Amino acid sequence: MAHLIETMAYAGDTPWHNLGQQLPRKQPLEVWAQKAGMDWTICQTPVHYISERTGGIQALKAFEEQKVLYRSDTKAALSVVSSRYRVVQPQEVLEFYRDLTEASGYEMETAGVLKAGRKFWALARTGQHSALKGSDTVDGYLLLATSCDGSLATTVMPTTVRVVCHDTLTMAIDGASGNAIRVPHSTTFDAEAIKRQLGIAVSHWDSFMCRMKTLSERKVKTKEALEYFGQVLNSKSVSAEPRSEAAIVPHERAAKRLQALYEGQGRGAELAAAKGTAWGLLNAVTEYVDHERRARSQEYRLDSAWFGQGAALKQRALDLALELTS
């Protein structure tokens, strides 16, 4: 099976998905571009088609309303998009962090290319750090990701990593709205405007961690835990029609595994902040999504945990955990 991740680089500890090439810390962005496989550009050309003239002579004509995006290095086609589609280049993603790493204390941690170049991202540590009781520490990060096939708007979002298990969680403040900034590909990506807007979002770190502290202080009974995991797994997207046995069994298996992670088998489950609390419930879900949920490969798991169904499941788990404290 072809790898979903084309190339990836990281600094510091090996990422939870155990993928990529390790770099020394604080490397120039030019090194990151090379080692993360982001040192190429997205080229574009109108879609062409072959028409037949009188006498059987073929002619190549352009269809200006659509364009093909392709890699400058391999010439491999990436996607067919509207002529109005605004491209964000791989090196623009890294360049977004230049002043943040050179003057604001940020440090690049991972960057890479997914789906042969159709999606790419960079993740930097912000320097924000908080600890809940029992030395349960959480670090702040900033993720920037985009696509060139319409599968993902250019997205900038504060995210967190729980140090004890490397679980990731989007930093949300006001319920499901979160703090992600999304720029559709129908508009131009303005890095400076995003940073100005982001200043408001990043300033919410203390508010976010205050809510996580509240979760760590909310004691949970066994019945509540069972109901919580059931609600997390029964998302609104699930059909109201009765489920078949084939659908019920995996659901029940997942619920049992979440309960086991919560009750002590999870990384950090015995720490004071997590044991028997709503914070422990949330982290059972994030660990399950990031490390154990069925996926075709670690590459697919990463894509899901950050951008797909896994990310949605973690957001739902966060929303429901915060409801327990309201």
C-alpha positions in Angstrom: 0.0 0.0 0.0 1.3 3.4 -0.9 2.0 5.7 2.1 -0.3 8.5 2.7 2.6 10.6 4.0 4.9 11.6 1.2 7.6 13.2 3.4 7.7 14.4 7.0 10.3 15.9 9.3 10.3 16.5 13.1 12.4 18.0 15.8 12.7 16.7 19.4 10.9 13.6 20.6 9.6 11.1 18.1 5.9 12.0 17.3 3.1 9.7 18.5 2.6 8.4 15.0 6.3 7.3 14.8 6.8 8.8 11.3 9.3 11.1 9.7 12.9 12.2 9.6 14.4 13.7 12.8 16.1 17.1 12.7 18.1 19.0 15.3 16.1 21.7 17.0 15.9 25.2 15.7 16.8 24.5 12.1 16.3 27.3 9.4 13.0 27.1 7.5 15.0 26.3 4.4 16.2 23.1 6.0 12.7 22.3 7.1 11.4 22.8 3.5 14.0 20.3 2.2 13.7 17.6 4.9 9.9 17.8 5.1 9.6 17.5 1.3 8.1 20.9 0.9 10.7 22.4 -1.4 8.6 22.4 -4.6 5.8 24.6 -5.9 2.3 23.9 -7.2 2.1 24.8 -10.9 -1.1 25.2 -12.9 -2.3 24.9 -16.5 -5.8 25.0 -18.1 -7.5 21.7 -18.7 -7.0 20.7 -22.3 -9.1 18.4 -24.5 -8.7 16.8 -27.9 -11.3 17.8 -30.5 -11.6 16.4 -34.0 -11.5 18.6 -37.1 -12.8 17.9 -40.5 -10.7 15.2 -42.2 -9.8 13.5 -38.9 -7.2 16.0 -37.9 -7.1 16.3 -34.1 -6.6 19.6 -32.2 -5.8 20.4 -28.6 -8.1 23.0 -27.0 -8.1 24.6 -23.6 -11.1 24.6 -21.2 -10.3 27.9 -19.3 -12.9 27.4 -16.5 -10.9 24.5 -15.0 -7.2 24.1 -14.3 -4.9 21.2 -13.5 -2.6 21.6 -10.5 0.7 19.7 -10.6 4.1 19.5 -8.8 7.0 21.4 -10.1 9.5 18.7 -9.2 7.8 15.5 -10.4 5.3 17.0 -12.8 2.7 14.7 -11.2 -0.9 15.9 -11.4 -2.4 16.8 -8.0 -6.0 17.8 -8.8 -8.4 19.5 -11.2 -10.0 22.6 -9.7 -11.9 25.7 -10.7 -10.0 28.5 -12.4 -11.0 30.6 -9.4 -9.2 28.3 -7.0 -6.5 30.2 -5.0 -3.4 28.1 -4.4 -1.4 28.1 -1.2 2.2 26.9 -1.8 4.0 24.5 0.5 6.7 27.0 1.3 4.0 29.6 2.2 3.0 27.3 5.0 6.5 27.3 6.4 7.1 31.0 5.8 4.0 31.7 7.9 6.2 30.7 10.9 9.3 32.8 10.1 8.7 35.8 12.3 7.0 33.6 14.9 10.2 31.4 15.3 12.7 34.2 14.9 11.1 36.8 17.2 8.2 35.3 19.1 9.6 32.2 20.8 7.9 29.6 18.6 9.8 26.4 17.7 9.1 24.2 14.7 8.2 20.7 15.7 6.8 18.8 12.7 6.0 19.5 9.0 5.2 17.3 6.1 3.2 16.3 3.0 0.2 14.1 2.8 -1.4 12.3 -0.1 1.5 12.8 -2.5 1.3 16.6 -2.1 -2.4 17.2 -2.0 -2.3 18.2 1.6 0.6 19.6 3.7 1.1 21.1 7.1 3.5 22.5 9.7 3.2 22.4 13.5 5.1 24.7 15.9 5.4 24.8 19.7 4.2 28.1 21.0 6.0 28.0 24.3 2.8 27.9 26.3 2.9 25.3 29.1 0.5 24.5 31.9 0.3 21.7 34.5 -2.7 20.2 36.2 -2.4 18.5 39.5 -0.2 15.4 39.6 2.2 16.9 37.0 -0.2 16.4 34.2 1.3 18.8 31.8 -0.1 20.3 28.5 1.9 22.2 25.9 0.5 24.7 23.4 1.0 24.4 19.6 0.0 26.2 16.4 -1.0 24.1 13.4 -1.2 25.4 9.8 -2.5 23.0 7.2 -3.9 23.3 3.7 -4.8 21.3 0.6 -4.7 21.7 -3.2 -7.6 19.4 -4.0 -10.4 21.1 -2.1 -10.4 18.6 0.7 -9.3 21.1 3.3 -9.5 24.9 3.6 -6.3 26.6 4.7 -6.7 26.1 8.4 -4.7 27.7 11.3 -5.6 26.5 14.7 -4.2 26.5 18.2 -3.9 22.9 19.4 -2.6 21.2 22.6 -0.5 18.1 23.3 -0.8 16.3 26.6 2.9 15.5 27.4 2.4 12.1 29.1 0.9 10.5 26.1 1.3 13.0 23.1 -2.5 13.1 22.6 -3.6 16.0 20.5 -6.6 18.3 21.0 -7.8 21.4 19.2 -7.9 24.3 21.6 -11.6 25.3 21.8 -13.0 28.0 24.0 -16.6 28.5 23.2 -18.0 25.0 22.6 -17.9 23.6 19.1 -16.9 26.9 17.5 -13.3 26.6 18.6 -10.6 28.9 17.6 -9.6 27.6 14.2 -9.3 30.2 11.4 -10.3 28.8 8.0 -9.6 30.5 4.7 -11.5 29.0 1.8 -9.6 28.5 -1.5 -11.9 31.0 -3.2 -10.1 33.8 -1.3 -6.5 34.8 -1.0 -4.6 33.6 2.1 -3.3 36.7 3.9 -0.8 35.5 6.5 -0.5 38.9 8.3 -4.2 39.3 8.6 -4.4 35.7 10.0 -1.7 36.5 12.5 -3.6 39.6 13.7 -6.8 37.6 14.1 -4.8 34.7 15.7 -3.5 37.0 18.4 -7.0 37.0 19.9 -7.3 33.3 19.8 -3.8 32.5 21.2 -4.5 34.9 24.1 -7.3 32.5 25.2 -4.7 29.9 26.4 -5.3 30.7 30.1 -9.1 30.5 29.6 -8.7 27.2 27.9 -6.5 25.7 30.6 -8.9 27.1 33.3 -11.6 24.9 31.7 -9.3 21.9 31.6 -8.6 22.5 35.3 -12.4 22.5 35.9 -12.6 19.2 34.1 -9.8 17.8 36.3 -11.8 18.8 39.4 -15.2 17.3 38.2 -15.5 13.9 39.7 -17.3 11.3 37.6 -19.4 8.3 38.7 -19.2 5.0 36.8 -22.7 5.5 35.4 -21.8 8.9 34.1 -18.7 7.6 32.4 -20.7 4.9 30.6 -23.2 7.5 29.5 -20.5 9.9 28.3 -18.7 7.3 26.1 -22.1 6.3 24.7 -22.9 9.9 23.8 -19.4 10.4 22.2 -19.8 7.4 20.0 -23.4 8.1 19.1 -22.7 11.2 17.0 -25.5 13.1 15.4 -24.3 11.8 12.0 -25.4 8.3 13.0 -28.7 7.3 11.4 -31.7 7.1 13.6 -32.6 3.8 12.0 -32.0 0.6 14.1 -28.4 -0.5 13.6 -27.5 -3.9 12.4 -25.5 -6.4 14.5 -22.4 -5.6 12.4 -22.7 -1.9 13.3 -23.4 -2.5 17.0 -20.5 -4.8 17.8 -17.7 -2.4 16.8 -19.5 0.4 18.7 -19.7 -1.8 21.9 -16.1 -2.8 21.5 -15.0 0.8 21.2 -17.1 1.8 24.3 -15.5 -1.0 26.4 -12.0 0.1 25.3 -12.7 3.7 26.2 -13.9 2.6 29.6 -10.7 0.5 30.1 -8.5 3.4 29.1 -10.3 5.6 31.5 -10.2 3.2 34.4 -6.4 2.8 34.4 -5.1 1.3 31.1 -4.6 4.7 29.5 -1.4 6.6 29.6 -1.6 9.0 32.5 -5.0 7.6 33.6 -3.7 7.2 37.2 -2.5 10.8 37.5 -4.5 12.8 40.0 -5.9 15.2 37.4 -7.3 12.3 35.3 -8.3 9.5 37.7 -12.1 9.5 38.2 -12.6 12.9 36.5 -14.0 14.5 33.4 -10.5 15.3 32.3 -9.8 11.5 32.4 -12.9 10.9 30.3 -11.7 13.3 27.6 -8.2 11.9 27.5 -9.5 8.3 27.2 -11.1 9.5 23.9 -8.1 11.4 22.6 -5.8 8.5 23.3 -8.2 6.1 21.6 -8.4 8.3 18.5 -4.7 9.1 18.3 -3.3 5.7 19.1 -5.9 2.9 18.9 -8.8 3.7 16.7 -8.8 1.4 13.6 -7.0 2.9 10.7 -5.4 1.5 7.5 -2.0 2.8 8.6 -0.4 5.4 10.9 -0.5 7.8 8.0 -4.3 7.5 7.8 -4.6 7.7 11.5 -2.7 11.1 11.5 -4.9 12.5 8.8 -8.0 11.5 10.6 -6.9 12.7 14.0 -6.0 16.1 12.8 -8.4 16.8 9.9 -11.0 14.0 9.6 -13.4 11.9 11.6 -11.0 11.5 14.5 -10.7 15.2 14.9 -14.5 15.5 14.9 -14.8 12.7 17.5 -12.3 14.5 19.8 -14.2 17.8 19.4 -17.4 16.1 20.3 -15.7 14.5 23.4 -14.5 18.0 24.5 -17.9 19.5 24.0 -19.6 16.8 26.0 -17.0 16.9 28.8 -17.5 20.6 29.2 -21.2 20.0 29.4 -20.6 17.9 32.5 -19.1 21.0 34.3 -21.9 23.4 33.3 
